[in-house]
Amino acid sequence: MDLSSLFDTPKPVIGVIHLLPLPTSPRWGSSLKEVIDRAEQEATALAAGGVHGIIVENFFDAPFTKERVDPAVVSSMSLIVHRVKQMVGIPVGINVLRNDGHSALAIASCVGAKFIRVNVLMGVMATDQGIIEGDAYKLLRYRRELGSDVKIFADVLVKHAQPISVPQIAAAVHDTVHRGLADAVILSGWATGHAPTSEDLKEAKIACGDTPLLVGSGATWDNVPQLMEYADGVIVSSSLKRNGQIQQAIDPIRVSRFVDAVRLDIANKKNKHIAEEEIRRSPPVSIG
């Protein structure tokens, strides 16, 4: 998949909307309007700050189930994503935590979202929800049944988990791309707010081949140049919140600062490449 065809840029910044607790979750506040209002405010802040895409996820529904989420969650997220899509002119994606790719795909197909994030598409992971097994078999066939072209962005060795099978990054990426048929691969650090290492990103990028690789956590305006050395895009949330605190709402000033850092890095690397090409093509200097 060519990221430019989806995001109108080869190096997209994808901001995340962490929804307030939804119906049936332990911290549900009994007001869907409050959840929708916050989501609309954050969508506006992200779009105004210049991100190229948005993911909506039920982050504050913790503790999560490793099975299908409650129908009330599906209904709520369908309504919220539809509202967000009406407000912004950039692609919107969905992540139904912890690993309900079926519900995410159903919502996306119905409301016109462009992509979903699946934490465990392939392999077996020991998580704080217990043992989660990937089920690319059913998910890919469900997408075909729906007649959908929603893209699947799949995590490899996802955060807050330990692999039980295929612990090597290169092997896990290869399986996710060639056997799980993921449209893009996501690599994160060990937990929310923690970035993957440059070494891991390099190994994953080589294994990805032509399949896009996205950073899934820990990106800041300070480290994004290093992360984008190997990654094709970045998914970001924590560093865009007020004071960098996960519980806070999205800060449009921090969004702009992050996007500007990515744009500057892309421009610097482009100029460096042009300068190197000019040097390479320059005729040798004769001495004597």
Contacts in CASP RR format, 6 or more apart in sequence:
PFRMAT RR
TARGET T0000
AUTHOR 0000-0000-0000
METHOD contacts of the structure
MODEL  1
MDLSSLFDTPKPVIGVIHLLPLPTSPRWGSSLKEVIDRAEQEATALAAGG
VHGIIVENFFDAPFTKERVDPAVVSSMSLIVHRVKQMVGIPVGINVLRND
GHSALAIASCVGAKFIRVNVLMGVMATDQGIIEGDAYKLLRYRRELGSDV
KIFADVLVKHAQPISVPQIAAAVHDTVHRGLADAVILSGWATGHAPTSED
LKEAKIACGDTPLLVGSGATWDNVPQLMEYADGVIVSSSLKRNGQIQQAI
DPIRVSRFVDAVRLDIANKKNKHIAEEEIRRSPPVSIG
1 151 0 8 1.000
1 183 0 8 1.000
1 184 0 8 1.000
1 211 0 8 1.000
1 212 0 8 1.000
2 10 0 8 1.000
3 9 0 8 1.000
3 10 0 8 1.000
3 11 0 8 1.000
3 12 0 8 1.000
3 184 0 8 1.000
3 212 0 8 1.000
3 232 0 8 1.000
3 233 0 8 1.000
4 10 0 8 1.000
6 12 0 8 1.000
6 91 0 8 1.000
6 114 0 8 1.000
6 115 0 8 1.000
6 151 0 8 1.000
7 14 0 8 1.000
7 52 0 8 1.000
7 53 0 8 1.000
7 90 0 8 1.000
7 91 0 8 1.000
8 52 0 8 1.000
9 52 0 8 1.000
10 232 0 8 1.000
11 228 0 8 1.000
11 232 0 8 1.000
11 233 0 8 1.000
11 262 0 8 1.000
11 266 0 8 1.000
12 51 0 8 1.000
12 52 0 8 1.000
12 53 0 8 1.000
12 233 0 8 1.000
12 234 0 8 1.000
13 50 0 8 1.000
13 51 0 8 1.000
13 52 0 8 1.000
13 53 0 8 1.000
13 233 0 8 1.000
13 234 0 8 1.000
13 236 0 8 1.000
13 258 0 8 1.000
13 259 0 8 1.000
13 262 0 8 1.000
14 51 0 8 1.000
14 52 0 8 1.000
14 53 0 8 1.000
14 54 0 8 1.000
14 55 0 8 1.000
14 214 0 8 1.000
14 233 0 8 1.000
14 234 0 8 1.000
14 235 0 8 1.000
14 236 0 8 1.000
15 46 0 8 1.000
15 51 0 8 1.000
15 53 0 8 1.000
15 54 0 8 1.000
15 55 0 8 1.000
15 235 0 8 1.000
15 236 0 8 1.000
15 237 0 8 1.000
15 240 0 8 1.000
15 255 0 8 1.000
16 54 0 8 1.000
16 55 0 8 1.000
16 56 0 8 1.000
16 57 0 8 1.000
16 59 0 8 1.000
16 235 0 8 1.000
16 236 0 8 1.000
16 237 0 8 1.000
17 39 0 8 1.000
17 42 0 8 1.000
17 43 0 8 1.000
17 46 0 8 1.000
17 54 0 8 1.000
17 55 0 8 1.000
17 56 0 8 1.000
17 57 0 8 1.000
17 84 0 8 1.000
17 250 0 8 1.000
18 57 0 8 1.000
18 59 0 8 1.000
18 60 0 8 1.000
18 237 0 8 1.000
18 246 0 8 1.000
19 35 0 8 1.000
19 38 0 8 1.000
19 39 0 8 1.000
19 56 0 8 1.000
19 57 0 8 1.000
19 58 0 8 1.000
19 59 0 8 1.000
19 60 0 8 1.000
19 61 0 8 1.000
19 77 0 8 1.000
19 80 0 8 1.000
20 29 0 8 1.000
20 34 0 8 1.000
20 35 0 8 1.000
20 38 0 8 1.000
20 39 0 8 1.000
20 60 0 8 1.000
21 27 0 8 1.000
21 28 0 8 1.000
21 29 0 8 1.000
21 35 0 8 1.000
21 60 0 8 1.000
21 61 0 8 1.000
22 28 0 8 1.000
22 32 0 8 1.000
22 35 0 8 1.000
22 58 0 8 1.000
22 61 0 8 1.000
22 72 0 8 1.000
22 73 0 8 1.000
22 76 0 8 1.000
22 77 0 8 1.000
23 32 0 8 1.000
23 70 0 8 1.000
23 72 0 8 1.000
23 73 0 8 1.000
23 76 0 8 1.000
24 70 0 8 1.000
24 72 0 8 1.000
24 73 0 8 1.000
25 58 0 8 1.000
25 60 0 8 1.000
25 61 0 8 1.000
25 62 0 8 1.000
25 73 0 8 1.000
26 63 0 8 1.000
27 60 0 8 1.000
27 61 0 8 1.000
32 76 0 8 1.000
32 79 0 8 1.000
35 76 0 8 1.000
35 80 0 8 1.000
36 79 0 8 1.000
36 80 0 8 1.000
36 83 0 8 1.000
38 249 0 8 1.000
39 56 0 8 1.000
39 80 0 8 1.000
39 83 0 8 1.000
39 84 0 8 1.000
40 83 0 8 1.000
40 84 0 8 1.000
40 87 0 8 1.000
41 249 0 8 1.000
41 250 0 8 1.000
42 249 0 8 1.000
42 250 0 8 1.000
43 54 0 8 1.000
43 84 0 8 1.000
43 87 0 8 1.000
43 88 0 8 1.000
44 87 0 8 1.000
44 88 0 8 1.000
44 252 0 8 1.000
45 249 0 8 1.000
45 250 0 8 1.000
45 251 0 8 1.000
45 252 0 8 1.000
45 255 0 8 1.000
46 53 0 8 1.000
46 54 0 8 1.000
46 88 0 8 1.000
46 240 0 8 1.000
46 250 0 8 1.000
46 252 0 8 1.000
46 255 0 8 1.000
47 54 0 8 1.000
47 87 0 8 1.000
47 88 0 8 1.000
47 89 0 8 1.000
47 90 0 8 1.000
48 252 0 8 1.000
48 255 0 8 1.000
48 256 0 8 1.000
49 252 0 8 1.000
49 255 0 8 1.000
49 256 0 8 1.000
49 259 0 8 1.000
50 255 0 8 1.000
50 256 0 8 1.000
50 259 0 8 1.000
51 90 0 8 1.000
51 255 0 8 1.000
51 259 0 8 1.000
52 90 0 8 1.000
52 91 0 8 1.000
53 90 0 8 1.000
53 91 0 8 1.000
53 92 0 8 1.000
53 93 0 8 1.000
54 84 0 8 1.000
54 88 0 8 1.000
54 90 0 8 1.000
54 91 0 8 1.000
54 92 0 8 1.000
54 93 0 8 1.000
55 92 0 8 1.000
55 93 0 8 1.000
55 94 0 8 1.000
55 95 0 8 1.000
55 117 0 8 1.000
55 235 0 8 1.000
56 77 0 8 1.000
56 80 0 8 1.000
56 81 0 8 1.000
56 84 0 8 1.000
56 92 0 8 1.000
56 93 0 8 1.000
56 94 0 8 1.000
56 95 0 8 1.000
57 94 0 8 1.000
57 95 0 8 1.000
57 96 0 8 1.000
57 97 0 8 1.000
57 117 0 8 1.000
58 69 0 8 1.000
58 73 0 8 1.000
58 77 0 8 1.000
58 95 0 8 1.000
58 96 0 8 1.000
58 97 0 8 1.000
59 97 0 8 1.000
61 69 0 8 1.000
61 73 0 8 1.000
61 97 0 8 1.000
62 97 0 8 1.000
63 128 0 8 1.000
63 129 0 8 1.000
64 97 0 8 1.000
64 98 0 8 1.000
64 129 0 8 1.000
65 98 0 8 1.000
65 100 0 8 1.000
65 129 0 8 1.000
66 98 0 8 1.000
66 99 0 8 1.000
66 127 0 8 1.000
66 129 0 8 1.000
66 130 0 8 1.000
66 131 0 8 1.000
66 132 0 8 1.000
67 100 0 8 1.000
68 100 0 8 1.000
68 102 0 8 1.000
68 103 0 8 1.000
69 96 0 8 1.000
69 100 0 8 1.000
69 103 0 8 1.000
73 96 0 8 1.000
73 103 0 8 1.000
74 96 0 8 1.000
74 103 0 8 1.000
74 106 0 8 1.000
74 107 0 8 1.000
77 94 0 8 1.000
77 96 0 8 1.000
77 103 0 8 1.000
77 107 0 8 1.000
78 107 0 8 1.000
78 110 0 8 1.000
78 111 0 8 1.000
81 92 0 8 1.000
81 93 0 8 1.000
81 94 0 8 1.000
81 107 0 8 1.000
81 108 0 8 1.000
81 111 0 8 1.000
81 113 0 8 1.000
82 111 0 8 1.000
84 92 0 8 1.000
85 92 0 8 1.000
85 111 0 8 1.000
85 112 0 8 1.000
85 113 0 8 1.000
91 113 0 8 1.000
91 114 0 8 1.000
91 115 0 8 1.000
92 112 0 8 1.000
92 113 0 8 1.000
92 114 0 8 1.000
93 108 0 8 1.000
93 113 0 8 1.000
93 114 0 8 1.000
93 115 0 8 1.000
93 116 0 8 1.000
93 117 0 8 1.000
94 104 0 8 1.000
94 107 0 8 1.000
94 108 0 8 1.000
94 113 0 8 1.000
94 115 0 8 1.000
94 116 0 8 1.000
94 117 0 8 1.000
95 104 0 8 1.000
95 116 0 8 1.000
95 117 0 8 1.000
95 118 0 8 1.000
95 119 0 8 1.000
96 103 0 8 1.000
96 104 0 8 1.000
96 107 0 8 1.000
96 116 0 8 1.000
97 119 0 8 1.000
98 119 0 8 1.000
98 127 0 8 1.000
98 129 0 8 1.000
98 132 0 8 1.000
99 118 0 8 1.000
99 119 0 8 1.000
99 120 0 8 1.000
99 132 0 8 1.000
99 134 0 8 1.000
101 116 0 8 1.000
101 118 0 8 1.000
101 139 0 8 1.000
102 138 0 8 1.000
102 139 0 8 1.000
102 142 0 8 1.000
104 116 0 8 1.000
104 117 0 8 1.000
104 118 0 8 1.000
105 116 0 8 1.000
105 139 0 8 1.000
105 142 0 8 1.000
105 143 0 8 1.000
105 146 0 8 1.000
105 148 0 8 1.000
105 150 0 8 1.000
105 152 0 8 1.000
106 146 0 8 1.000
107 113 0 8 1.000
108 114 0 8 1.000
108 115 0 8 1.000
108 116 0 8 1.000
108 148 0 8 1.000
108 150 0 8 1.000
109 143 0 8 1.000
109 146 0 8 1.000
109 147 0 8 1.000
109 148 0 8 1.000
109 150 0 8 1.000
112 150 0 8 1.000
113 150 0 8 1.000
114 150 0 8 1.000
114 151 0 8 1.000
115 150 0 8 1.000
115 151 0 8 1.000
115 152 0 8 1.000
115 153 0 8 1.000
115 183 0 8 1.000
115 184 0 8 1.000
116 150 0 8 1.000
116 151 0 8 1.000
116 152 0 8 1.000
116 153 0 8 1.000
117 153 0 8 1.000
117 154 0 8 1.000
117 155 0 8 1.000
117 186 0 8 1.000
117 235 0 8 1.000
118 139 0 8 1.000
118 152 0 8 1.000
118 153 0 8 1.000
118 154 0 8 1.000
118 155 0 8 1.000
118 182 0 8 1.000
119 132 0 8 1.000
119 155 0 8 1.000
119 158 0 8 1.000
119 161 0 8 1.000
120 127 0 8 1.000
120 132 0 8 1.000
120 133 0 8 1.000
120 134 0 8 1.000
120 155 0 8 1.000
120 158 0 8 1.000
120 161 0 8 1.000
121 134 0 8 1.000
121 135 0 8 1.000
121 136 0 8 1.000
121 139 0 8 1.000
121 152 0 8 1.000
121 154 0 8 1.000
121 155 0 8 1.000
121 176 0 8 1.000
121 180 0 8 1.000
121 182 0 8 1.000
122 134 0 8 1.000
122 136 0 8 1.000
122 154 0 8 1.000
122 166 0 8 1.000
122 172 0 8 1.000
122 175 0 8 1.000
122 176 0 8 1.000
122 179 0 8 1.000
122 180 0 8 1.000
123 133 0 8 1.000
123 134 0 8 1.000
123 163 0 8 1.000
123 164 0 8 1.000
123 165 0 8 1.000
123 166 0 8 1.000
123 172 0 8 1.000
123 175 0 8 1.000
124 131 0 8 1.000
124 132 0 8 1.000
124 133 0 8 1.000
124 134 0 8 1.000
124 163 0 8 1.000
124 164 0 8 1.000
124 165 0 8 1.000
125 131 0 8 1.000
125 132 0 8 1.000
125 157 0 8 1.000
125 158 0 8 1.000
125 161 0 8 1.000
125 162 0 8 1.000
125 163 0 8 1.000
125 164 0 8 1.000
126 161 0 8 1.000
126 162 0 8 1.000
126 163 0 8 1.000
126 164 0 8 1.000
127 158 0 8 1.000
127 160 0 8 1.000
127 161 0 8 1.000
127 162 0 8 1.000
128 160 0 8 1.000
128 161 0 8 1.000
131 164 0 8 1.000
132 161 0 8 1.000
136 179 0 8 1.000
136 180 0 8 1.000
136 181 0 8 1.000
136 182 0 8 1.000
139 152 0 8 1.000
140 152 0 8 1.000
140 180 0 8 1.000
140 181 0 8 1.000
143 150 0 8 1.000
143 152 0 8 1.000
151 183 0 8 1.000
151 184 0 8 1.000
152 181 0 8 1.000
152 182 0 8 1.000
152 183 0 8 1.000
152 184 0 8 1.000
153 182 0 8 1.000
153 183 0 8 1.000
153 184 0 8 1.000
153 185 0 8 1.000
153 186 0 8 1.000
153 214 0 8 1.000
154 176 0 8 1.000
154 180 0 8 1.000
154 182 0 8 1.000
154 184 0 8 1.000
154 185 0 8 1.000
154 186 0 8 1.000
155 185 0 8 1.000
155 186 0 8 1.000
155 187 0 8 1.000
155 188 0 8 1.000
155 216 0 8 1.000
156 169 0 8 1.000
156 172 0 8 1.000
156 173 0 8 1.000
156 176 0 8 1.000
156 185 0 8 1.000
156 186 0 8 1.000
156 187 0 8 1.000
156 204 0 8 1.000
157 163 0 8 1.000
157 167 0 8 1.000
157 169 0 8 1.000
157 172 0 8 1.000
157 187 0 8 1.000
158 186 0 8 1.000
158 188 0 8 1.000
159 188 0 8 1.000
159 189 0 8 1.000
159 190 0 8 1.000
159 191 0 8 1.000
159 192 0 8 1.000
159 194 0 8 1.000
159 216 0 8 1.000
159 217 0 8 1.000
160 190 0 8 1.000
160 191 0 8 1.000
160 192 0 8 1.000
163 172 0 8 1.000
166 172 0 8 1.000
166 175 0 8 1.000
169 187 0 8 1.000
169 200 0 8 1.000
169 203 0 8 1.000
169 204 0 8 1.000
169 207 0 8 1.000
170 203 0 8 1.000
170 204 0 8 1.000
170 206 0 8 1.000
170 207 0 8 1.000
171 207 0 8 1.000
173 185 0 8 1.000
173 204 0 8 1.000
173 207 0 8 1.000
173 208 0 8 1.000
174 207 0 8 1.000
176 182 0 8 1.000
176 185 0 8 1.000
177 185 0 8 1.000
177 207 0 8 1.000
177 208 0 8 1.000
177 209 0 8 1.000
177 211 0 8 1.000
182 211 0 8 1.000
183 211 0 8 1.000
183 212 0 8 1.000
184 211 0 8 1.000
184 212 0 8 1.000
184 213 0 8 1.000
184 214 0 8 1.000
184 232 0 8 1.000
185 204 0 8 1.000
185 208 0 8 1.000
185 211 0 8 1.000
185 212 0 8 1.000
185 213 0 8 1.000
185 214 0 8 1.000
186 213 0 8 1.000
186 214 0 8 1.000
186 215 0 8 1.000
186 216 0 8 1.000
186 235 0 8 1.000
187 196 0 8 1.000
187 200 0 8 1.000
187 201 0 8 1.000
187 204 0 8 1.000
187 213 0 8 1.000
187 214 0 8 1.000
187 215 0 8 1.000
187 216 0 8 1.000
187 231 0 8 1.000
188 194 0 8 1.000
188 195 0 8 1.000
188 196 0 8 1.000
188 215 0 8 1.000
188 216 0 8 1.000
188 217 0 8 1.000
188 218 0 8 1.000
189 195 0 8 1.000
189 196 0 8 1.000
189 216 0 8 1.000
189 217 0 8 1.000
189 218 0 8 1.000
191 217 0 8 1.000
192 217 0 8 1.000
192 218 0 8 1.000
192 238 0 8 1.000
192 246 0 8 1.000
193 217 0 8 1.000
193 218 0 8 1.000
193 238 0 8 1.000
193 239 0 8 1.000
193 246 0 8 1.000
194 217 0 8 1.000
194 218 0 8 1.000
195 215 0 8 1.000
195 217 0 8 1.000
195 218 0 8 1.000
195 219 0 8 1.000
195 220 0 8 1.000
195 223 0 8 1.000
195 227 0 8 1.000
196 204 0 8 1.000
196 215 0 8 1.000
196 216 0 8 1.000
196 217 0 8 1.000
196 227 0 8 1.000
198 226 0 8 1.000
198 227 0 8 1.000
198 229 0 8 1.000
198 230 0 8 1.000
201 213 0 8 1.000
201 215 0 8 1.000
201 227 0 8 1.000
201 229 0 8 1.000
201 230 0 8 1.000
201 231 0 8 1.000
202 229 0 8 1.000
202 230 0 8 1.000
204 213 0 8 1.000
204 230 0 8 1.000
205 213 0 8 1.000
205 230 0 8 1.000
205 231 0 8 1.000
212 232 0 8 1.000
212 233 0 8 1.000
213 230 0 8 1.000
213 231 0 8 1.000
213 232 0 8 1.000
213 233 0 8 1.000
214 231 0 8 1.000
214 232 0 8 1.000
214 233 0 8 1.000
214 234 0 8 1.000
214 235 0 8 1.000
215 227 0 8 1.000
215 228 0 8 1.000
215 231 0 8 1.000
215 233 0 8 1.000
215 234 0 8 1.000
215 235 0 8 1.000
215 236 0 8 1.000
216 234 0 8 1.000
216 235 0 8 1.000
216 236 0 8 1.000
217 235 0 8 1.000
217 238 0 8 1.000
218 236 0 8 1.000
218 238 0 8 1.000
218 239 0 8 1.000
219 227 0 8 1.000
219 234 0 8 1.000
219 235 0 8 1.000
219 236 0 8 1.000
219 239 0 8 1.000
219 258 0 8 1.000
220 239 0 8 1.000
220 258 0 8 1.000
221 239 0 8 1.000
221 257 0 8 1.000
221 258 0 8 1.000
221 260 0 8 1.000
221 261 0 8 1.000
222 261 0 8 1.000
224 234 0 8 1.000
224 258 0 8 1.000
224 261 0 8 1.000
224 262 0 8 1.000
224 265 0 8 1.000
225 261 0 8 1.000
225 265 0 8 1.000
225 268 0 8 1.000
227 234 0 8 1.000
228 234 0 8 1.000
228 262 0 8 1.000
228 265 0 8 1.000
228 266 0 8 1.000
234 262 0 8 1.000
236 258 0 8 1.000
237 246 0 8 1.000
238 244 0 8 1.000
238 246 0 8 1.000
239 254 0 8 1.000
239 258 0 8 1.000
240 250 0 8 1.000
240 251 0 8 1.000
240 254 0 8 1.000
240 255 0 8 1.000
240 258 0 8 1.000
241 247 0 8 1.000
241 248 0 8 1.000
241 249 0 8 1.000
241 250 0 8 1.000
241 251 0 8 1.000
241 254 0 8 1.000
242 248 0 8 1.000
242 249 0 8 1.000
242 250 0 8 1.000
242 251 0 8 1.000
242 254 0 8 1.000
243 251 0 8 1.000
244 251 0 8 1.000
244 254 0 8 1.000
END
